[in-house]
Amino acid sequence: MRRLLSSLLVLAVVAAVALVAAEPAGAIPAFARRYGLSCSVCHAPFPRLNAYGAAFAARGFRMPDPEAEPPEATRETGDEKLLLPATLPLAVRVEAHGAYREQADAEADFESPWLFKLLSGGPIAPKISYYAYFIVEQGEVTGLEDAYLHFQRVFGSGVDVLFGQFQVSDPLFKRELRLERSDYEIYRVRVGAARANLTYDRGLMLFATVPGEIETVLEIVNGNGIPEGTFDNDSNKNLALRLAREFGPVRIGLFGYLGEEEDETGLLADEIVYFGPDLTISPGGKWELNLQYLERSDDDPFFLGPGAPEVETRGGFAELHVFPQGKQGDWTISALYNRVDSDDPAAVRDDASLTLGYLAARNVRVLAEVGQDLELDETRASLGVVAAF
């Protein structure tokens, strides 16, 4: 009883702080400041991008009409080959939560700050942009996560290139823009001792729309994530290909990934293959359904050598968003179910969550979530605030 009361007290205090802090918030992030627009032009609701916001990012954070670019945003130097921003665009994202988790050392916990991001991005030349953020997560300095240069229409073609650090899963569903605290586990899970998954990696991303209105993304990455103190640990480069096509309110996608990762000795290697479809159904402004399924095959993820058993991993997630007042409304309800089955017991996931979001200000969301880890039989709950300015 005492633990339960202390947990309820933590959640109540965070709720009060979140609601009070949300009322006077009026600051808006860097791109909104640049153009003097509301966050709602690109987000519905924050941090989720709408179609206009996704197109804005795909243009290298530029408006569709060059005449809409504010002249005061760049410094006049008299050099026509220099596009110098007048100020360094910066934005901040902060998350703070009060949480309850069964079986934890501290069942009731103030998780604040859970996340702190310092973001920057924008055009630096007529066809070149950049984006990067520095992150402190769960009380520890993580460092740079997204950090890339974006080259548009390279050599006059219809192909754009990202060069740097990004998430392999970004062309599928963007983890950083989800409305839940719970994550997309099929992207995060690692198998055996192999480092490769579908989160952060370093390399190239090439994207274009080919005949037939097929969105095509090719990724060439190191394949070992972003380990500290090194870049790649072998000469192998992994390839990923995503194809997608919209049919009215339905988007159908297909993803494949092929790579090889060596162990520290360089004598043993694991061949990794991902393959699977994804689907989005968004018939109007009231709801959206996202489905992802992937199968992963590793021929030696524990680096045991000849005769090692192949390890199969398969799973995905189902995500339903409900917008009672429409996508620009204040309230959102999100349900997320993750399921990952694997021959590696450490990679198994079975998790469900229900999230209620309230847009207290255009750039401040109050978030209440309950979840159940069905694999560990553990209940969790949290109440917090996500803000950007």
MARPATI-779850 format. One record per residue (C-alpha): residue in three letters; x, y, z. Coordinates in steps of 0.02 Angstrom, whole numbers, plus 50000, padded with zeros to 5 digits. Example, Ala and Ser with C-alpha at 12.3 -4.5 7.8 and 13.67 -1.06 7.14 Angstrom:
[site 'ALA' [50615 49775 50390]] [site 'SER' [50684 49947 50357]] 
This chain:
[site 'MET' [50000 50000 50000]] [site 'ARG' [50140 50120 50043]] [site 'ARG' [50224 50089 49875]] [site 'LEU' [50060 50115 49784]] [site 'LEU' [50027 50280 49874]] [site 'SER' [50202 50344 49838]] [site 'SER' [50181 50298 49654]] [site 'LEU' [50016 50392 49645]] [site 'LEU' [50097 50542 49730]] [site 'VAL' [50237 50545 49600]] [site 'LEU' [50111 50541 49458]] [site 'ALA' [50002 50675 49537]] [site 'VAL' [50148 50794 49563]] [site 'VAL' [50206 50773 49384]] [site 'ALA' [50029 50802 49320]] [site 'ALA' [50015 50964 49417]] [site 'VAL' [50185 51025 49358]] [site 'ALA' [50148 50979 49178]] [site 'LEU' [49981 51069 49174]] [site 'VAL' [50046 51226 49260]] [site 'ALA' [50202 51235 49153]] [site 'ALA' [50104 51211 48994]] [site 'GLU' [49992 51362 49012]] [site 'PRO' [50112 51506 48973]] [site 'ALA' [50216 51415 48842]] [site 'GLY' [50229 51520 48685]] [site 'ALA' [50402 51487 48615]] [site 'ILE' [50413 51389 48453]] [site 'PRO' [50556 51287 48375]] [site 'ALA' [50687 51348 48255]] [site 'PHE' [50598 51321 48089]] [site 'ALA' [50437 51400 48151]] [site 'ARG' [50538 51548 48215]] [site 'ARG' [50623 51566 48046]] [site 'TYR' [50459 51579 47950]] [site 'GLY' [50347 51656 48084]] [site 'LEU' [50226 51509 48075]] [site 'SER' [50137 51401 48202]] [site 'CYS' [50207 51227 48240]] [site 'SER' [50038 51160 48178]] [site 'VAL' [50088 51198 47998]] [site 'CYS' [50207 51048 48002]] [site 'HIS' [50150 50947 48154]] [site 'ALA' [49983 50862 48190]] [site 'PRO' [50003 50844 48335]] [site 'PHE' [50179 50885 48392]] [site 'PRO' [50301 50797 48369]] [site 'ARG' [50214 50695 48232]] [site 'LEU' [50240 50768 48057]] [site 'ASN' [50093 50797 47940]] [site 'ALA' [50111 50784 47750]] [site 'TYR' [50166 50966 47735]] [site 'GLY' [50299 50943 47870]] [site 'ALA' [50365 50784 47789]] [site 'ALA' [50380 50875 47622]] [site 'PHE' [50465 51023 47707]] [site 'ALA' [50597 50907 47782]] [site 'ALA' [50619 50816 47616]] [site 'ARG' [50659 50984 47532]] [site 'GLY' [50801 51011 47654]] [site 'PHE' [50695 51119 47772]] [site 'ARG' [50641 51240 47637]] [site 'MET' [50472 51313 47586]] [site 'PRO' [50402 51255 47418]] [site 'ASP' [50413 51433 47349]] [site 'PRO' [50589 51509 47356]] [site 'GLU' [50508 51681 47369]] [site 'ALA' [50438 51629 47539]] [site 'GLU' [50613 51622 47613]] [site 'PRO' [50629 51772 47730]] [site 'PRO' [50773 51886 47674]] [site 'GLU' [50819 51924 47854]] [site 'ALA' [50857 51739 47883]] [site 'THR' [51021 51753 47786]] [site 'ARG' [51167 51875 47799]] [site 'GLU' [51204 51980 47647]] [site 'THR' [51391 51964 47612]] [site 'GLY' [51400 52019 47429]] [site 'ASP' [51457 51843 47383]] [site 'GLU' [51325 51757 47277]] [site 'LYS' [51402 51587 47313]] [site 'LEU' [51379 51606 47500]] [site 'LEU' [51212 51571 47586]] [site 'LEU' [51256 51619 47765]] [site 'PRO' [51120 51602 47899]] [site 'ALA' [51100 51764 47996]] [site 'THR' [51087 51664 48158]] [site 'LEU' [51123 51485 48208]] [site 'PRO' [50952 51398 48213]] [site 'LEU' [50930 51308 48379]] [site 'ALA' [50785 51221 48463]] [site 'VAL' [50762 51120 48622]] [site 'ARG' [50655 50968 48661]] [site 'VAL' [50630 50914 48841]] [site 'GLU' [50538 50765 48916]] [site 'ALA' [50501 50737 49100]] [site 'HIS' [50396 50596 49174]] [site 'GLY' [50338 50523 49336]] [site 'ALA' [50334 50334 49322]] [site 'TYR' [50277 50176 49408]] [site 'ARG' [50354 50009 49360]] [site 'GLU' [50329 49841 49441]] [site 'GLN' [50484 49741 49487]] [site 'ALA' [50596 49893 49474]] [site 'ASP' [50716 49944 49614]] [site 'ALA' [50618 50106 49628]] [site 'GLU' [50439 50068 49583]] [site 'ALA' [50393 50253 49595]] [site 'ASP' [50517 50367 49509]] [site 'PHE' [50538 50547 49449]] [site 'GLU' [50615 50524 49276]] [site 'SER' [50663 50704 49245]] [site 'PRO' [50741 50751 49133]] [site 'TRP' [50705 50592 49039]] [site 'LEU' [50767 50672 48880]] [site 'PHE' [50850 50836 48831]] [site 'LYS' [50888 50875 48649]] [site 'LEU' [50977 51023 48573]] [site 'LEU' [50929 51027 48389]] [site 'SER' [50994 51126 48241]] [site 'GLY' [50963 51121 48054]] [site 'GLY' [50925 51216 47896]] [site 'PRO' [50994 51267 47725]] [site 'ILE' [51179 51311 47710]] [site 'ALA' [51187 51320 47519]] [site 'PRO' [51059 51325 47378]] [site 'LYS' [51049 51134 47371]] [site 'ILE' [51131 51083 47535]] [site 'SER' [51055 51074 47709]] [site 'TYR' [51104 50998 47875]] [site 'TYR' [51018 50926 48028]] [site 'ALA' [51090 50870 48195]] [site 'TYR' [51046 50853 48376]] [site 'PHE' [51140 50823 48537]] [site 'ILE' [51048 50720 48666]] [site 'VAL' [51052 50684 48852]] [site 'GLU' [50941 50533 48884]] [site 'GLN' [50891 50449 49047]] [site 'GLY' [51012 50559 49142]] [site 'GLU' [51165 50515 49038]] [site 'VAL' [51251 50604 48895]] [site 'THR' [51219 50504 48737]] [site 'GLY' [51298 50630 48617]] [site 'LEU' [51252 50654 48435]] [site 'GLU' [51117 50543 48361]] [site 'ASP' [51047 50618 48200]] [site 'ALA' [51188 50714 48114]] [site 'TYR' [51191 50727 47925]] [site 'LEU' [51210 50834 47770]] [site 'HIS' [51069 50833 47642]] [site 'PHE' [51115 50859 47458]] [site 'GLN' [50966 50892 47344]] [site 'ARG' [50950 50837 47162]] [site 'VAL' [51130 50781 47150]] [site 'PHE' [51211 50819 46980]] [site 'GLY' [51044 50885 46918]] [site 'SER' [50957 50718 46943]] [site 'GLY' [50801 50684 47043]] [site 'VAL' [50903 50595 47177]] [site 'ASP' [50933 50669 47351]] [site 'VAL' [51074 50607 47462]] [site 'LEU' [51092 50607 47652]] [site 'PHE' [51270 50583 47713]] [site 'GLY' [51306 50556 47897]] [site 'GLN' [51215 50476 48043]] [site 'PHE' [51031 50430 48039]] [site 'GLN' [50911 50289 48081]] [site 'VAL' [50900 50146 47955]] [site 'SER' [50713 50134 47996]] [site 'ASP' [50678 50317 47956]] [site 'PRO' [50602 50280 47784]] [site 'LEU' [50480 50160 47870]] [site 'PHE' [50412 50239 48030]] [site 'LYS' [50512 50373 48120]] [site 'ARG' [50545 50324 48301]] [site 'GLU' [50587 50502 48352]] [site 'LEU' [50414 50565 48300]] [site 'ARG' [50305 50432 48382]] [site 'LEU' [50168 50486 48502]] [site 'GLU' [50203 50351 48633]] [site 'ARG' [50343 50324 48759]] [site 'SER' [50342 50141 48710]] [site 'ASP' [50456 50105 48563]] [site 'TYR' [50452 50007 48400]] [site 'GLU' [50542 49852 48465]] [site 'ILE' [50572 49764 48299]] [site 'TYR' [50685 49908 48248]] [site 'ARG' [50781 49910 48413]] [site 'VAL' [50808 49726 48449]] [site 'ARG' [50982 49654 48431]] [site 'VAL' [51016 49470 48403]] [site 'GLY' [51158 49377 48488]] [site 'ALA' [51320 49475 48493]] [site 'ALA' [51286 49565 48328]] [site 'ARG' [51272 49754 48342]] [site 'ALA' [51169 49782 48185]] [site 'ASN' [50988 49835 48201]] [site 'LEU' [50876 49964 48116]] [site 'THR' [50909 50112 48229]] [site 'TYR' [51059 50229 48214]] [site 'ASP' [51197 50195 48090]] [site 'ARG' [51318 50292 47979]] [site 'GLY' [51322 50300 47791]] [site 'LEU' [51225 50361 47641]] [site 'MET' [51039 50371 47607]] [site 'LEU' [50984 50402 47427]] [site 'PHE' [50801 50437 47392]] [site 'ALA' [50694 50479 47242]] [site 'THR' [50522 50448 47167]] [site 'VAL' [50538 50335 47016]] [site 'PRO' [50411 50307 46875]] [site 'GLY' [50250 50235 46941]] [site 'GLU' [50254 50357 47089]] [site 'ILE' [50358 50232 47188]] [site 'GLU' [50454 50310 47331]] [site 'THR' [50625 50229 47328]] [site 'VAL' [50758 50237 47464]] [site 'LEU' [50928 50153 47455]] [site 'GLU' [51040 50150 47610]] [site 'ILE' [51223 50103 47619]] [site 'VAL' [51280 50094 47801]] [site 'ASN' [51423 50032 47908]] [site 'GLY' [51308 49905 47990]] [site 'ASN' [51374 49916 48168]] [site 'GLY' [51271 50057 48242]] [site 'ILE' [51361 50205 48322]] [site 'PRO' [51483 50129 48446]] [site 'GLU' [51589 50243 48555]] [site 'GLY' [51765 50282 48500]] [site 'THR' [51754 50206 48326]] [site 'PHE' [51661 50211 48162]] [site 'ASP' [51660 50043 48072]] [site 'ASN' [51750 49889 48137]] [site 'ASP' [51761 49803 47968]] [site 'SER' [51758 49842 47782]] [site 'ASN' [51587 49768 47752]] [site 'LYS' [51448 49887 47705]] [site 'ASN' [51265 49841 47725]] [site 'LEU' [51127 49883 47600]] [site 'ALA' [50945 49922 47630]] [site 'LEU' [50808 49958 47504]] [site 'ARG' [50634 50027 47537]] [site 'LEU' [50496 50041 47407]] [site 'ALA' [50328 50122 47444]] [site 'ARG' [50174 50176 47348]] [site 'GLU' [50021 50273 47401]] [site 'PHE' [49847 50224 47343]] [site 'GLY' [49734 50361 47409]] [site 'PRO' [49727 50342 47599]] [site 'VAL' [49833 50184 47595]] [site 'ARG' [50023 50173 47588]] [site 'ILE' [50104 50004 47555]] [site 'GLY' [50290 49978 47579]] [site 'LEU' [50419 49841 47562]] [site 'PHE' [50589 49836 47648]] [site 'GLY' [50743 49730 47625]] [site 'TYR' [50914 49732 47709]] [site 'LEU' [51071 49631 47673]] [site 'GLY' [51233 49643 47768]] [site 'GLU' [51378 49559 47854]] [site 'GLU' [51458 49597 48021]] [site 'GLU' [51626 49531 48081]] [site 'ASP' [51675 49496 48260]] [site 'GLU' [51819 49585 48347]] [site 'THR' [51947 49461 48280]] [site 'GLY' [51892 49483 48100]] [site 'LEU' [51893 49294 48080]] [site 'LEU' [51706 49260 48103]] [site 'ALA' [51558 49346 48022]] [site 'ASP' [51370 49352 48035]] [site 'GLU' [51266 49372 47877]] [site 'ILE' [51108 49472 47915]] [site 'VAL' [50950 49482 47810]] [site 'TYR' [50790 49580 47845]] [site 'PHE' [50634 49573 47738]] [site 'GLY' [50454 49626 47762]] [site 'PRO' [50308 49740 47719]] [site 'ASP' [50229 49890 47804]] [site 'LEU' [50059 49969 47786]] [site 'THR' [49978 50134 47834]] [site 'ILE' [49791 50165 47823]] [site 'SER' [49735 50344 47854]] [site 'PRO' [49560 50367 47781]] [site 'GLY' [49524 50536 47859]] [site 'GLY' [49560 50649 48004]] [site 'LYS' [49495 50537 48143]] [site 'TRP' [49611 50385 48145]] [site 'GLU' [49766 50305 48072]] [site 'LEU' [49829 50125 48074]] [site 'ASN' [50013 50080 48053]] [site 'LEU' [50071 49901 48030]] [site 'GLN' [50250 49835 48017]] [site 'TYR' [50310 49657 47994]] [site 'LEU' [50492 49602 47973]] [site 'GLU' [50586 49439 47968]] [site 'ARG' [50771 49436 48013]] [site 'SER' [50894 49296 47979]] [site 'ASP' [51068 49284 48057]] [site 'ASP' [51183 49141 48007]] [site 'ASP' [51303 49163 48156]] [site 'PRO' [51253 49306 48273]] [site 'PHE' [51350 49233 48421]] [site 'PHE' [51509 49217 48315]] [site 'LEU' [51531 49032 48355]] [site 'GLY' [51610 48983 48189]] [site 'PRO' [51574 48838 48070]] [site 'GLY' [51422 48736 48116]] [site 'ALA' [51338 48877 48212]] [site 'PRO' [51147 48869 48204]] [site 'GLU' [51053 48999 48104]] [site 'VAL' [50948 49114 48211]] [site 'GLU' [50777 49171 48148]] [site 'THR' [50688 49324 48216]] [site 'ARG' [50518 49385 48160]] [site 'GLY' [50391 49511 48220]] [site 'GLY' [50331 49689 48209]] [site 'PHE' [50204 49808 48280]] [site 'ALA' [50027 49870 48259]] [site 'GLU' [49993 50052 48302]] [site 'LEU' [49824 50138 48305]] [site 'HIS' [49803 50325 48326]] [site 'VAL' [49632 50400 48362]] [site 'PHE' [49605 50588 48345]] [site 'PRO' [49436 50627 48427]] [site 'GLN' [49444 50811 48371]] [site 'GLY' [49540 50781 48210]] [site 'LYS' [49728 50783 48186]] [site 'GLN' [49739 50966 48235]] [site 'GLY' [49638 50935 48393]] [site 'ASP' [49705 50934 48570]] [site 'TRP' [49672 50751 48613]] [site 'THR' [49753 50592 48545]] [site 'ILE' [49734 50410 48593]] [site 'SER' [49868 50288 48537]] [site 'ALA' [49876 50100 48557]] [site 'LEU' [50037 50007 48517]] [site 'TYR' [50071 49819 48517]] [site 'ASN' [50245 49746 48491]] [site 'ARG' [50281 49563 48459]] [site 'VAL' [50452 49490 48420]] [site 'ASP' [50486 49303 48418]] [site 'SER' [50664 49241 48402]] [site 'ASP' [50774 49088 48420]] [site 'ASP' [50878 49202 48533]] [site 'PRO' [50776 49213 48695]] [site 'ALA' [50853 49383 48737]] [site 'ALA' [50774 49457 48580]] [site 'VAL' [50594 49405 48620]] [site 'ARG' [50471 49548 48649]] [site 'ASP' [50285 49548 48691]] [site 'ASP' [50223 49719 48743]] [site 'ALA' [50066 49826 48736]] [site 'SER' [50031 50006 48785]] [site 'LEU' [49890 50134 48784]] [site 'THR' [49934 50319 48777]] [site 'LEU' [49827 50473 48804]] [site 'GLY' [49898 50638 48743]] [site 'TYR' [49836 50815 48774]] [site 'LEU' [49905 50965 48681]] [site 'ALA' [49913 51093 48821]] [site 'ALA' [50002 51215 48706]] [site 'ARG' [50048 51199 48524]] [site 'ASN' [50223 51144 48574]] [site 'VAL' [50184 51059 48741]] [site 'ARG' [50103 50886 48760]] [site 'VAL' [50048 50806 48921]] [site 'LEU' [50067 50618 48905]] [site 'ALA' [49986 50479 49008]] [site 'GLU' [50031 50299 48967]] [site 'VAL' [49998 50127 49038]] [site 'GLY' [50086 49974 48973]] [site 'GLN' [50108 49789 49003]] [site 'ASP' [50262 49687 48965]] [site 'LEU' [50176 49523 48928]] [site 'GLU' [50342 49430 48919]] [site 'LEU' [50399 49483 49094]] [site 'ASP' [50223 49504 49165]] [site 'GLU' [50264 49681 49219]] [site 'THR' [50147 49831 49225]] [site 'ARG' [50206 50009 49201]] [site 'ALA' [50126 50181 49201]] [site 'SER' [50189 50357 49175]] [site 'LEU' [50128 50535 49168]] [site 'GLY' [50235 50674 49099]] [site 'VAL' [50263 50817 48981]] [site 'VAL' [50351 50839 48814]] [site 'ALA' [50397 51016 48764]] [site 'ALA' [50492 51098 48620]] [site 'PHE' [50545 51280 48603]] 
